[in-house]
Amino acid sequence: MASKENSSGGIAETFKTVFWALFLAGIIRTILFQPFWIPSGSMKPTLLIGDFLFVNKFTYGYSWASCPTIGNFNFCGFAKNWDGRLLGSEPKRGDIIVFKHPANESDFIKRLIGLPGDKIQVIKGRLHINGQPVELVETEPFVEEYGPQGPLGNRPRCANGAVGEGGACIKQAFIETLPNGVKHAILNIGTTQADNTSVFTVPEGHYFFMGDNRDNSTDSRFKQPYGVGMVPASYLVGRADRVMFSSAGSSILAFWTWRSDRFFKGLE
């Protein structure tokens, strides 16, 4: 009889331990940090496919977008009509931010370019903010191996035309300096329709985002539902500050594809 009681007590303790572990993980994910894998190349060279990072959720405060989403269900979805943020603070131009896509609520990560009231335009591939072209300095080209990348097997686009498997895929690289002094790298593949845009005026309570891989990014230059459009403040999830881990392979278990030089790498 004693053994049955001990067994029942052991099962109860196990359930209790699992419950509190999941509860604590849920609290951390909701209030502090959200894990995020980089699935696409839209933020190259700043973020590579296979980079893993934690998004700082308390930087900008909390809204319905701060809550975890399972499938299509967001635990705070009932508050979507509320535009405010608890303990909110304003993001800064140049921040790398995870946000909910305004049309389908999937997680996106881009760089904040336009603040409320700004006028944003791209002319011949050069970003203009409030009528002024940003400083742009060409650097050494960005070179990567042409082939499948990450679990989805995405292949990079190259500025040097058709490249054979394993060949050098080259893109022009520049250092862009935003009006507040933030410097970051951007890439150019070629001339696209997004290299010349109309003037976008950012509405109050919204933000304008762009990917650093300018010719391979679905961002605020494109209207919803295909593009991101203007992103409401309540759709911000948090700021990305550092890459914690990185793998170039299709599986995290393929240790020979780990990029050790990117472990704990700070983001600019």
C-alpha positions in Angstrom: 0.0 0.0 0.0 2.8 2.4 0.9 4.4 1.9 -2.5 1.1 2.9 -4.2 1.0 6.0 -2.1 4.6 6.8 -3.0 3.9 6.2 -6.7 0.8 8.5 -6.6 2.8 11.2 -4.7 5.6 10.9 -7.3 3.2 11.4 -10.2 1.6 14.4 -8.5 5.0 16.0 -7.9 6.0 15.4 -11.5 2.8 17.0 -12.8 3.4 19.9 -10.4 7.0 20.4 -11.6 5.9 20.3 -15.2 3.1 22.7 -14.6 5.3 25.3 -12.8 8.0 24.9 -15.5 5.6 25.6 -18.3 4.0 28.4 -16.3 7.4 30.0 -15.7 8.4 29.6 -19.4 5.1 31.2 -20.4 5.7 34.1 -18.1 9.2 34.6 -19.5 8.0 34.4 -23.1 5.1 36.7 -22.5 6.8 39.4 -20.4 10.5 39.2 -21.0 11.9 37.5 -24.1 10.6 35.7 -27.2 12.8 33.3 -29.1 13.0 34.0 -32.8 14.6 32.1 -35.7 15.5 33.9 -38.9 13.7 32.1 -41.7 14.5 34.3 -44.7 17.3 36.5 -46.1 15.4 39.8 -46.0 17.7 41.2 -43.3 21.1 40.1 -44.8 23.9 40.9 -44.0 22.8 42.0 -40.5 20.8 38.7 -39.9 21.4 35.5 -41.8 19.1 32.6 -42.3 19.5 30.3 -39.3 20.3 33.0 -36.8 18.6 32.5 -33.4 17.9 35.4 -31.1 15.8 36.5 -28.2 13.5 39.5 -28.7 13.5 41.9 -25.8 9.7 42.5 -25.1 9.9 45.1 -22.4 11.8 47.6 -24.5 8.6 49.2 -25.9 6.1 48.0 -23.3 3.3 45.6 -23.8 0.3 45.2 -26.1 -1.9 42.4 -27.4 1.0 41.4 -29.7 3.2 40.7 -26.7 1.2 37.6 -25.8 2.2 34.2 -27.3 0.5 32.9 -30.4 -0.3 29.2 -30.9 -1.4 28.5 -34.5 -3.8 31.3 -35.3 -4.8 31.9 -31.7 -3.3 34.8 -29.8 -3.9 34.7 -26.0 -4.5 38.5 -26.0 -6.4 38.7 -29.2 -9.4 40.2 -27.4 -7.4 43.4 -26.9 -6.6 44.0 -30.6 -8.9 47.0 -30.8 -6.8 48.8 -28.1 -4.1 50.8 -29.7 -2.1 51.6 -26.5 0.8 49.9 -24.8 1.4 49.3 -21.1 4.7 50.7 -19.9 5.3 51.9 -23.4 8.3 53.7 -24.8 9.0 55.0 -28.3 11.2 52.9 -30.6 14.2 54.6 -32.2 14.9 54.9 -35.9 17.3 52.1 -36.9 16.0 49.6 -34.3 15.7 46.0 -35.5 12.1 45.0 -34.4 9.9 42.0 -34.5 6.3 42.9 -35.2 3.0 41.3 -36.2 2.1 41.6 -39.9 -0.9 43.8 -39.9 -2.7 41.6 -42.5 -2.1 38.1 -41.2 -0.4 38.6 -37.8 2.6 36.4 -38.6 5.9 37.5 -37.0 8.2 39.7 -39.2 11.6 41.2 -38.4 12.7 44.4 -40.1 14.6 47.7 -39.4 12.6 50.7 -38.3 13.1 53.5 -40.9 10.2 55.8 -40.6 8.6 57.4 -37.5 5.2 59.0 -37.3 5.0 62.1 -39.5 8.0 61.2 -41.6 8.0 61.3 -45.4 9.8 58.2 -46.8 10.8 57.7 -50.4 13.3 55.6 -52.4 14.9 57.2 -55.5 17.2 55.2 -57.7 17.7 52.8 -54.8 18.7 55.5 -52.3 16.6 56.1 -49.2 15.3 59.6 -48.7 13.8 60.7 -45.3 11.9 64.0 -45.1 13.2 65.0 -48.5 16.9 64.4 -47.7 19.0 61.5 -49.1 20.6 59.4 -46.4 24.4 59.0 -46.4 25.5 55.9 -48.4 29.1 54.6 -48.7 29.9 51.5 -50.7 32.0 48.8 -49.0 33.4 45.4 -49.9 30.8 43.2 -51.7 28.8 40.7 -49.7 29.7 37.2 -50.9 27.9 33.9 -49.9 27.8 30.4 -51.3 25.0 29.7 -53.7 22.9 26.8 -52.5 19.9 25.9 -50.3 19.9 27.8 -47.0 18.1 26.8 -43.7 15.3 24.3 -43.2 13.3 25.8 -46.0 16.1 25.4 -48.5 15.8 29.0 -49.8 18.4 30.0 -52.4 19.9 33.5 -52.4 19.5 36.0 -55.2 22.8 37.2 -56.7 23.8 40.5 -58.4 26.4 38.6 -60.6 23.7 36.7 -62.5 23.2 33.0 -62.8 25.5 31.2 -60.4 26.2 27.5 -60.3 25.7 25.3 -57.2 28.4 26.2 -54.7 29.5 29.3 -56.6 30.1 32.7 -55.2 26.8 34.7 -55.0 27.8 38.4 -54.9 25.8 41.5 -53.8 26.8 45.1 -53.6 27.1 46.3 -50.0 26.8 49.8 -48.5 26.9 51.4 -45.1 23.8 53.5 -44.7 23.7 56.3 -42.1 20.3 57.3 -40.8 19.5 60.9 -39.6 20.0 59.9 -35.9 23.5 58.6 -36.7 22.7 54.9 -36.7 24.9 53.1 -39.2 24.1 49.7 -40.7 24.9 47.6 -43.8 22.5 47.2 -46.7 22.6 45.1 -49.8 21.8 45.8 -53.5 21.1 43.0 -56.0 19.9 45.1 -59.0 17.2 47.5 -60.2 13.7 46.6 -59.1 10.4 48.4 -58.9 11.1 49.2 -55.2 14.1 51.2 -56.1 11.8 54.1 -57.1 8.8 54.8 -55.0 6.2 57.5 -54.3 6.4 59.4 -51.1 5.1 57.5 -48.1 3.8 59.7 -45.2 3.9 57.7 -42.0 0.6 58.2 -40.0 0.4 59.0 -36.3 0.8 55.9 -34.2 2.4 53.9 -37.1 5.9 53.0 -38.3 7.6 52.3 -41.6 10.0 49.3 -41.9 12.5 48.1 -44.4 14.7 45.0 -44.7 18.5 45.5 -45.0 18.5 43.2 -48.1 16.7 45.9 -50.0 15.9 44.0 -53.2 14.8 40.9 -51.4 12.4 42.2 -48.6 8.7 42.4 -48.4 8.3 45.5 -46.2 6.5 48.8 -45.8 7.2 49.8 -49.4 4.5 47.4 -50.5 0.8 47.6 -49.6 -1.0 45.0 -47.7 -1.9 42.1 -47.9 1.2 41.2 -50.0 3.4 43.8 -48.3 3.6 45.1 -44.7 2.4 48.6 -45.3 2.3 50.9 -42.2 2.6 49.0 -38.9 0.5 50.2 -36.0 2.4 50.7 -32.7 0.3 48.1 -30.9 1.7 45.4 -33.4 5.3 45.8 -32.2 6.5 42.7 -30.3 10.0 43.7 -29.2 13.6 44.7 -30.2 16.3 42.3 -31.4 19.7 43.2 -29.9 21.9 40.1 -30.2 22.3 36.9 -32.1 22.6 34.1 -29.6 23.2 31.1 -31.9 23.5 30.5 -35.6 23.4 27.5 -37.9 23.9 27.5 -41.7 22.4 24.0 -42.1 19.0 22.6 -42.5 19.0 21.2 -39.0 20.3 22.5 -35.7 21.8 19.1 -35.1 24.2 19.5 -38.0 27.0 21.0 -35.7 29.5 21.3 -38.6 27.2 24.0 -40.0 27.2 26.1 -36.8 28.5 29.7 -37.3 30.5 30.1 -34.1 31.6 33.6 -35.1 28.0 34.7 -34.8 27.4 33.3 -31.3 26.4 36.2 -29.0 27.0 38.7 -31.8 25.6 42.2 -31.1 23.3 43.8 -33.8 23.7 47.2 -35.4 
